[in-house]
Amino acid sequence: MSLDIKEYMQTVGRQARQASVEMSRADTNIKNKALRAIADAIDAAAGTLKTENAKDLDAGRANGLDDALLDRLALNDARIAGMSEGLRQIATLPDPVGEVTDMAYRPSGIQLGKMRVPLGVIGIIYESRPNVTADAAGLCLKSGNATVLRGGSEAIYSNRAIAECIQRGLVSSGLPANAVQVVATTDRAAVGEMITAKDYIDVIIPRGGKSLIERISNDARVPVIKHLDGICHVYIDNQADVQKAINIAVNAKTHRYGVCNAMETLLVHEAVASQVLPELAQQYLAKGVELRGCEKTQNIISGISAASEEDWDTEYLAPVLAIRIVASLDQAMAHINQHGSHHTDAIVTEDYSKARRFLREVDSSSVMVNASTRFADGFEYGLGAEIGISTDKIHARGPVGLEGLTSQKYIVLGDGQIRE
């Protein structure tokens, strides 16, 4: 590791810590003003963003990135508009900072409650998707935090261009420019510095592939809110509405491939497999999805590859789907809890009791009944553009929005009370 990288990251950390003090006392109006100013800057710079993104896409193709990763990397008009819309939506959300709850009098006469406060400085390490730069900046800003963003080297031009828009919006609204800093270097040593910077960074949020998450979780000396891989399942029950099941299973897999809430394994009850799988296979194959199935699935859908044990544990992020026929709801839930990543899983059934069991017994951050896994998203949940989907069980779980980027402290109101 070069001394220059160490010094650079320490400078970034000190600036973030200083900015976090000002951010913690910024009122809602100025934060909303900054969010709208950043959104306007992104809209105005759409042409520049696409030009810079084209450099990243060209480099990605030259480096052999597959279609799924290139899709995650691309910025088109719709995604640029989505970034600015996400920021404007965050501006309309209630500000969690300063919210006081659970106020109650104690026998001593003091009044006790809880106040919601920013976490401080949030470090976010992510890959591929440059829109994360705007999403993360917006959520950290509204929740009163400073943030240090380290995107992947494959999106460096895009992230720098978005960072310029963020800086313009912050400065024009009177907030410190260092409240959002995008790490300018692609040197991987910067990541090592971030995840050990206990004096400057309060929490790390990694977004990316399994190897990145595991490295950060293993090496970090700063607390981590993990966003692990999305091995998501749809289970079609023997009491499912067949057309509803087909629509959900197709959408969950093919709406977008390179996202963490796409279905990777389809589980089908043996009583309805011969009824739903031929139609599903036809639709999947028409969309170019490669199917891999258990032996029973291969007997129904001819010509597909055999699914291996590794397939049940794989997040493809690509047009590949593993299919397994199961004998019962219990077998389906056992498969999910063994092979899933605790991200998002869905059941399609008209049986109320089975739906309730699935909701209670499947150990995932989002569990759904008769809906596509693609709804596991902060925007769809009304949280604004989420910072990630946490598969942790402590502090934040599921899509992490504004509340997940804050904590609570106890507050005590007295009138001269002393402890006897």
Solvent accessible surface area in square Angstrom, and as a share of the most:
residue,aa,sasa,rsa
1,M,154,0.69
2,S,56,0.36
3,L,119,0.59
4,D,105,0.55
5,I,20,0.10
6,K,79,0.33
7,E,90,0.40
8,Y,74,0.28
9,M,13,0.06
10,Q,62,0.28
11,T,53,0.31
12,V,8,0.04
13,G,3,0.03
14,R,105,0.38
15,Q,56,0.25
16,A,0,0.00
17,R,70,0.26
18,Q,127,0.56
19,A,4,0.03
20,S,9,0.06
21,V,80,0.46
22,E,71,0.32
23,M,1,0.00
24,S,54,0.35
25,R,175,0.64
26,A,17,0.13
27,D,87,0.45
28,T,52,0.30
29,N,119,0.61
30,I,50,0.25
31,K,1,0.01
32,N,19,0.10
33,K,108,0.46
34,A,0,0.00
35,L,0,0.00
36,R,116,0.42
37,A,25,0.19
38,I,1,0.00
39,A,0,0.00
40,D,80,0.42
41,A,13,0.10
42,I,0,0.00
43,D,63,0.33
44,A,94,0.73
45,A,14,0.11
46,A,27,0.21
47,G,46,0.44
48,T,77,0.45
49,L,0,0.00
50,K,77,0.33
51,T,79,0.46
52,E,34,0.15
53,N,2,0.01
54,A,43,0.34
55,K,90,0.38
56,D,3,0.02
57,L,25,0.12
58,D,86,0.45
59,A,45,0.35
60,G,2,0.02
61,R,135,0.49
62,A,90,0.70
63,N,122,0.63
64,G,62,0.60
65,L,48,0.24
66,D,81,0.42
67,D,119,0.62
68,A,14,0.11
69,L,63,0.31
70,L,25,0.12
71,D,54,0.28
72,R,33,0.12
73,L,0,0.00
74,A,24,0.19
75,L,10,0.05
76,N,71,0.37
77,D,90,0.46
78,A,76,0.59
79,R,52,0.19
80,I,4,0.02
81,A,53,0.41
82,G,41,0.39
83,M,2,0.01
84,S,3,0.02
85,E,87,0.39
86,G,3,0.03
87,L,1,0.01
88,R,77,0.28
89,Q,39,0.17
90,I,0,0.00
91,A,6,0.05
92,T,110,0.64
93,L,33,0.17
94,P,114,0.72
95,D,31,0.16
96,P,15,0.10
97,V,37,0.21
98,G,35,0.34
99,E,83,0.37
100,V,64,0.37
101,T,45,0.26
102,D,101,0.52
103,M,64,0.29
104,A,55,0.43
105,Y,157,0.60
106,R,124,0.45
107,P,129,0.81
108,S,72,0.46
109,G,31,0.30
110,I,46,0.23
111,Q,42,0.19
112,L,52,0.26
113,G,2,0.02
114,K,58,0.25
115,M,58,0.26
116,R,29,0.11
117,V,31,0.18
118,P,24,0.15
119,L,41,0.20
120,G,15,0.14
121,V,0,0.00
122,I,0,0.00
123,G,0,0.00
124,I,0,0.00
125,I,3,0.02
126,Y,5,0.02
127,E,65,0.29
128,S,8,0.05
129,R,42,0.15
130,P,0,0.00
131,N,25,0.13
132,V,3,0.01
133,T,0,0.00
134,A,0,0.00
135,D,19,0.10
136,A,0,0.00
137,A,0,0.00
138,G,0,0.00
139,L,0,0.00
140,C,0,0.00
141,L,1,0.01
142,K,0,0.00
143,S,0,0.00
144,G,1,0.01
145,N,1,0.01
146,A,0,0.00
147,T,0,0.00
148,V,1,0.00
149,L,0,0.00
150,R,18,0.06
151,G,10,0.10
152,G,6,0.06
153,S,60,0.38
154,E,46,0.21
155,A,1,0.01
156,I,25,0.13
157,Y,87,0.33
158,S,0,0.00
159,N,2,0.01
160,R,108,0.39
161,A,8,0.06
162,I,0,0.00
163,A,13,0.10
164,E,102,0.46
165,C,1,0.00
166,I,0,0.00
167,Q,57,0.25
168,R,119,0.43
169,G,1,0.01
170,L,0,0.00
171,V,96,0.55
172,S,74,0.48
173,S,7,0.04
174,G,52,0.50
175,L,9,0.04
176,P,26,0.16
177,A,38,0.29
178,N,56,0.29
179,A,1,0.00
180,V,2,0.01
181,Q,18,0.08
182,V,26,0.15
183,V,4,0.02
184,A,51,0.39
185,T,33,0.19
186,T,58,0.34
187,D,63,0.32
188,R,190,0.69
189,A,22,0.17
190,A,0,0.00
191,V,5,0.03
192,G,20,0.20
193,E,19,0.08
194,M,1,0.00
195,I,2,0.01
196,T,51,0.30
197,A,22,0.17
198,K,112,0.47
199,D,115,0.60
200,Y,45,0.17
201,I,6,0.03
202,D,51,0.27
203,V,11,0.06
204,I,0,0.00
205,I,3,0.01
206,P,0,0.00
207,R,20,0.07
208,G,18,0.18
209,G,29,0.28
210,K,105,0.44
211,S,90,0.58
212,L,24,0.12
213,I,0,0.00
214,E,79,0.36
215,R,92,0.34
216,I,0,0.00
217,S,44,0.28
218,N,121,0.62
219,D,77,0.40
220,A,24,0.18
221,R,148,0.54
222,V,5,0.03
223,P,92,0.58
224,V,34,0.19
225,I,11,0.06
226,K,58,0.25
227,H,13,0.06
228,L,49,0.24
229,D,14,0.07
230,G,1,0.01
231,I,8,0.04
232,C,0,0.00
233,H,0,0.00
234,V,0,0.00
235,Y,0,0.00
236,I,1,0.00
237,D,0,0.00
238,N,52,0.27
239,Q,85,0.38
240,A,16,0.12
241,D,60,0.31
242,V,42,0.24
243,Q,105,0.47
244,K,72,0.31
245,A,0,0.00
246,I,6,0.03
247,N,85,0.44
248,I,17,0.09
249,A,0,0.00
250,V,17,0.10
251,N,57,0.29
252,A,0,0.00
253,K,0,0.00
254,T,23,0.13
255,H,105,0.47
256,R,64,0.23
257,Y,51,0.20
258,G,1,0.01
259,V,8,0.05
260,C,20,0.12
261,N,6,0.03
262,A,1,0.01
263,M,0,0.00
264,E,0,0.00
265,T,0,0.00
266,L,0,0.00
267,L,0,0.00
268,V,0,0.00
269,H,21,0.09
270,E,83,0.37
271,A,69,0.53
272,V,13,0.07
273,A,2,0.02
274,S,81,0.52
275,Q,111,0.49
276,V,1,0.00
277,L,0,0.00
278,P,66,0.41
279,E,66,0.30
280,L,1,0.00
281,A,7,0.05
282,Q,125,0.56
283,Q,52,0.23
284,Y,0,0.00
285,L,99,0.49
286,A,89,0.69
287,K,106,0.45
288,G,53,0.51
289,V,1,0.01
290,E,76,0.34
291,L,5,0.02
292,R,62,0.23
293,G,1,0.01
294,C,24,0.14
295,E,134,0.60
296,K,106,0.45
297,T,0,0.00
298,Q,59,0.26
299,N,119,0.61
300,I,57,0.29
301,I,12,0.06
302,S,100,0.65
303,G,88,0.84
304,I,23,0.12
305,S,58,0.38
306,A,68,0.53
307,A,20,0.15
308,S,57,0.37
309,E,127,0.57
310,E,132,0.59
311,D,9,0.05
312,W,14,0.05
313,D,71,0.37
314,T,39,0.22
315,E,38,0.17
316,Y,32,0.12
317,L,38,0.19
318,A,25,0.19
319,P,51,0.32
320,V,18,0.10
321,L,0,0.00
322,A,0,0.00
323,I,1,0.00
324,R,64,0.23
325,I,11,0.06
326,V,2,0.01
327,A,51,0.39
328,S,40,0.26
329,L,11,0.05
330,D,78,0.40
331,Q,62,0.27
332,A,0,0.00
333,M,7,0.03
334,A,60,0.46
335,H,4,0.02
336,I,3,0.02
337,N,60,0.31
338,Q,135,0.60
339,H,17,0.07
340,G,14,0.14
341,S,10,0.06
342,H,64,0.28
343,H,0,0.00
344,T,0,0.00
345,D,0,0.00
346,A,0,0.00
347,I,0,0.00
348,V,0,0.00
349,T,2,0.01
350,E,101,0.45
351,D,35,0.18
352,Y,159,0.61
353,S,73,0.47
354,K,44,0.19
355,A,11,0.08
356,R,124,0.45
357,R,75,0.27
358,F,0,0.00
359,L,86,0.43
360,R,158,0.58
361,E,66,0.29
362,V,7,0.04
363,D,50,0.26
364,S,11,0.07
365,S,24,0.15
366,S,11,0.07
367,V,34,0.19
368,M,19,0.08
369,V,47,0.27
370,N,49,0.25
371,A,30,0.23
372,S,6,0.04
373,T,0,0.00
374,R,38,0.14
375,F,102,0.43
376,A,0,0.00
377,D,40,0.21
378,G,0,0.00
379,F,93,0.39
380,E,99,0.44
381,Y,88,0.34
382,G,40,0.38
383,L,63,0.31
384,G,0,0.00
385,A,12,0.09
386,E,19,0.08
387,I,1,0.00
388,G,1,0.01
389,I,1,0.01
390,S,1,0.01
391,T,14,0.08
392,D,23,0.12
393,K,138,0.58
394,I,149,0.76
395,H,100,0.45
396,A,8,0.06
397,R,97,0.35
398,G,1,0.01
399,P,17,0.11
400,V,3,0.02
401,G,5,0.05
402,L,14,0.07
403,E,108,0.49
404,G,13,0.13
405,L,0,0.00
406,T,1,0.01
407,S,44,0.28
408,Q,71,0.32
409,K,105,0.44
410,Y,147,0.56
411,I,32,0.16
412,V,84,0.48
413,L,96,0.48
414,G,56,0.54
415,D,133,0.69
416,G,71,0.69
417,Q,73,0.33
418,I,139,0.70
419,R,237,0.86
420,E,192,0.86
